[in-house]
Amino acid sequence: MENHQVYAASIGFFDGVHRGHQFLIERLKQIADEKGQDSMVITFAQHPRQVLQSDWMPRLLSTPEEKVARLRQTGIDRLEVLHFDADMSKLTAREFMEQVLLKRLNVRTLLMGYDNRFGHKREEGFDDYVRYGQELGMEVMRAEALHNDALPLEGKVSSSLIRRLLENGDVEEAARCLGRPYVIAGRVVHGEQIGRGLGFPTANLLPGDKCKLIPGSGVYAVVVKIGDGERMYQGMTNIGTRPTFEGHRTTIETHLFDFDGDLYDREMTLWLMGRLRDEQHFPDTESLVSQMEDDSRRARLYLANIHY
């Protein structure tokens, strides 16, 4: 049966589904309602650059599964996940609009993000899309950017801005831009059990997606969920190379407060709520333990004063 439903759509990679994306999608839903069309978000299963440059490794704010789940929660009528390949990469913007958006997906209204581009080598811009849309019977509109008033020097909320914040360890400002705390999920693997010997046993997390961005080194106050359980634990996480023990490989090690049990091979999710301090080298284990005791007190106090 032929599908006669027409759509108002927006297209993009939507990494992180941050507040800027949420702002765009809310505008899309409003436009769709005004025009009597269904709302559609079009995204990609993997970053197009990964297809064009096989050795390129993205630093993702959300795994593909996390992104799809977040987009579905926005209340859009339809989510379309395209599988970008070499053939699609060769389409000009007009060809993409005609062959994919119009003929395959029945898009009649296209809402562009303020800085979004598509088509072969992304050579064309908004004015070109408007002209092609007029030729094809598709109205092309551009949404305004969402500004973060707390970042007057940075201005627009974007995935690249959030990556910079996370790389600097500023998980609180990143959370304000995302609309939620940053999350890392994966499996607990065996470590060197250094923390256990210091009286602070830790769970060594192996992220489930190697492309997920790991925030800058330091000690963080975290909220933790184990597996599919409903209980949320509090804790502190060290991201870094453990310079006191001459480490070289970056690890993500979490000490859970008020927990006693075996976590090996279990799935674990971390919400990074706040940064306590830089990672640093200590002259001896006694100094390190003293600092970890102070970190624990500060993390508990920090987490006691926020809502999650």
C-alpha positions in Angstrom: 0.0 0.0 0.0 1.4 3.4 -1.0 2.1 5.7 1.9 0.4 9.1 1.4 1.6 10.5 4.8 3.8 13.6 4.3 6.4 14.8 6.7 8.1 17.8 8.2 11.6 16.6 8.8 15.0 17.7 10.1 18.2 15.8 9.3 21.5 15.6 11.2 23.8 13.4 13.1 22.4 14.6 16.4 25.3 13.4 18.5 24.4 13.7 22.2 20.8 14.9 21.4 21.8 18.0 23.4 19.6 21.0 24.3 20.3 22.6 20.9 19.0 19.5 19.2 16.0 19.4 21.6 15.3 23.0 20.7 15.4 22.2 17.0 13.1 19.2 17.4 10.5 21.1 19.5 10.4 23.7 16.6 10.1 20.9 14.1 7.1 19.4 16.0 5.5 22.9 16.1 5.9 23.4 12.4 4.6 19.9 11.6 1.5 20.6 13.7 0.9 23.9 12.0 1.1 22.3 8.5 -0.9 19.2 9.4 2.2 17.0 8.7 3.9 14.3 10.8 7.3 15.1 12.3 10.3 13.1 11.3 13.9 13.2 12.5 16.4 11.7 10.0 19.8 10.6 11.3 22.6 8.2 10.5 23.6 4.9 12.0 27.3 6.0 11.9 29.1 9.2 11.3 29.4 9.8 7.5 33.0 10.7 8.0 33.6 7.1 9.2 32.5 5.9 5.7 34.6 8.4 3.9 37.7 7.9 6.1 37.9 4.4 7.4 40.7 5.2 9.8 38.9 8.1 11.4 37.7 7.6 15.0 34.9 9.8 16.2 34.6 11.0 19.8 30.9 10.4 20.4 28.7 12.0 23.1 26.2 9.2 22.6 26.4 5.6 21.3 24.1 4.8 18.4 21.8 3.0 20.8 21.8 5.9 23.3 21.1 8.4 20.5 18.1 6.4 19.1 16.6 6.1 22.6 17.0 9.8 23.2 15.5 10.8 19.9 12.5 8.5 20.4 11.9 10.2 23.8 11.4 13.6 22.1 7.9 12.7 21.0 8.5 12.8 17.2 6.1 10.8 15.0 8.9 9.0 13.1 12.6 8.4 13.4 14.5 7.4 10.3 18.0 6.0 10.7 19.8 6.1 7.3 22.8 3.8 6.6 25.3 6.2 5.0 27.4 4.4 2.3 29.7 5.3 -0.6 26.8 5.6 -3.0 24.9 8.0 -0.8 28.1 10.0 -0.3 28.2 10.7 -4.0 24.7 12.3 -4.1 24.6 16.0 -4.6 22.4 18.0 -2.2 19.7 18.2 -4.9 19.9 14.5 -5.7 19.7 13.6 -2.0 16.7 15.9 -1.5 14.9 14.4 -4.5 15.8 10.7 -4.2 15.9 10.2 -0.4 13.9 13.0 1.2 11.2 13.4 -1.3 10.7 10.1 -3.1 11.7 7.7 -0.4 10.6 9.5 2.7 7.9 11.9 1.4 9.4 15.0 3.1 7.6 18.2 2.1 9.0 20.5 4.8 12.7 20.5 5.7 13.8 22.3 8.8 17.6 22.8 8.8 19.8 23.3 11.8 21.6 26.7 11.9 24.9 25.1 10.8 23.9 21.9 9.1 24.9 20.9 5.6 24.5 17.8 3.5 25.3 16.5 0.0 28.5 15.6 -1.8 31.4 17.2 0.0 28.9 19.4 1.8 29.7 22.0 -0.9 26.3 23.7 -1.0 24.5 25.8 1.6 21.1 26.9 2.9 20.3 29.2 -0.1 20.9 26.2 -2.5 18.6 24.0 -0.4 15.9 26.6 -0.6 16.2 26.8 -4.4 16.2 23.0 -4.8 13.2 22.8 -2.6 11.3 25.3 -4.7 12.0 23.2 -7.7 10.9 20.0 -6.0 7.9 21.2 -4.1 9.6 21.1 -0.7 9.6 24.0 1.7 13.1 24.5 3.3 13.3 26.5 6.5 16.2 27.2 8.9 15.9 27.1 12.7 17.6 29.5 15.0 20.5 28.4 17.3 20.0 27.8 21.0 22.3 30.0 23.0 23.7 29.1 26.4 23.7 32.3 28.5 26.2 30.8 30.9 28.8 30.7 28.1 28.7 34.2 26.5 32.1 33.7 24.9 31.1 30.4 23.3 27.6 31.3 22.3 25.8 28.5 20.5 25.2 25.1 22.1 26.8 22.5 19.9 28.3 19.0 20.1 31.8 20.3 19.5 31.4 22.7 22.4 30.2 19.9 24.7 33.2 17.8 23.6 35.6 20.6 24.6 33.9 21.0 27.9 34.2 17.2 28.6 37.8 17.1 27.5 38.5 19.8 30.1 36.6 17.9 32.7 33.8 20.4 33.0 31.1 17.9 33.4 28.7 20.3 35.1 28.7 22.8 32.2 28.5 19.9 29.7 25.4 18.7 31.6 23.8 22.1 31.3 24.3 22.0 27.5 23.2 18.3 27.3 20.2 18.8 29.5 21.4 15.9 31.7 24.6 14.5 33.2 27.1 12.8 30.9 26.9 9.0 30.9 29.5 6.3 30.3 28.3 2.7 30.3 30.2 -0.6 29.9 31.4 -3.7 31.6 33.4 -4.1 34.8 36.7 -5.9 34.0 39.6 -7.1 36.1 42.1 -4.4 37.1 45.3 -4.4 39.2 43.4 -4.3 42.5 45.5 -1.3 43.7 42.4 0.4 45.2 41.5 -2.7 47.2 44.9 -2.7 48.8 44.4 1.0 49.8 41.0 0.3 51.4 39.1 1.8 48.4 38.1 -1.1 46.1 37.3 0.1 42.6 35.4 -1.3 39.6 37.4 -0.9 36.4 35.0 0.0 33.7 35.5 -0.9 30.0 33.3 1.3 27.9 30.8 -0.5 25.7 31.7 1.6 22.7 35.3 2.5 21.9 34.1 5.6 20.1 32.5 7.1 23.2 34.3 10.2 24.4 36.0 9.8 27.8 36.2 13.0 29.8 39.5 14.6 30.8 41.5 13.0 33.6 40.5 13.7 37.2 38.4 12.6 40.1 34.6 12.9 39.7 31.6 12.5 41.9 29.3 10.0 40.2 26.0 8.2 40.5 26.1 4.6 39.4 23.6 1.9 38.3 24.6 -1.8 38.2 23.0 -3.8 35.4 19.3 -3.3 35.1 18.8 -2.7 38.8 16.7 0.2 40.0 19.0 1.2 42.9 21.3 4.1 42.3 24.6 4.1 44.1 26.9 7.1 44.9 30.6 7.0 44.4 33.7 8.6 43.0 35.5 7.8 39.8 39.1 8.4 38.8 39.8 8.8 35.1 43.5 8.8 34.2 46.7 6.8 34.3 47.4 6.6 38.0 50.7 8.5 38.0 51.5 7.6 41.6 51.9 4.0 40.4 53.6 5.0 37.1 50.6 4.0 35.0 50.5 4.8 31.3 47.1 3.5 30.2 43.9 5.5 30.9 41.5 3.7 33.1 38.0 4.5 34.5 38.0 3.3 38.1 35.0 3.8 40.4 34.7 3.3 44.2 31.1 2.8 45.2 30.0 4.1 48.6 28.0 1.7 50.8 28.4 -1.3 48.4 29.8 -4.7 49.1 29.7 -7.3 46.4 31.4 -8.7 43.3 31.1 -6.5 40.2 33.3 -8.4 37.7 31.7 -8.9 34.3 28.6 -6.9 35.3 27.2 -4.0 33.3 27.6 -0.6 34.9 26.5 2.9 34.1 28.1 6.1 35.4 26.6 9.5 35.5 29.4 12.0 36.0 27.9 14.7 38.2 30.8 16.9 39.2 34.6 17.1 39.1 36.4 17.1 42.4 40.0 17.7 41.4 42.8 17.0 38.9 44.6 13.7 38.8 47.9 14.1 40.5 51.1 12.3 41.6 51.6 11.6 45.3 54.9 10.9 46.9 53.7 7.9 48.8 50.6 5.7 49.4 49.8 7.4 52.7 49.4 10.7 51.0 47.2 9.2 48.4 45.0 7.4 50.9 44.6 10.7 52.9 43.6 12.4 49.7 41.1 9.6 48.8 39.5 9.9 52.2 39.1 13.7 51.5 37.7 12.9 48.0 35.2 10.6 49.5 33.9 13.2 52.0 33.7 15.8 49.3 31.9 13.5 46.9 29.3 12.5 49.5 28.7 16.1 50.4 28.5 17.1 46.7 26.0 14.4 45.8 23.9 15.1 48.9 23.2 18.6 47.6 22.0 17.8 44.1 18.9 16.2 42.6 19.2 13.3 40.2 
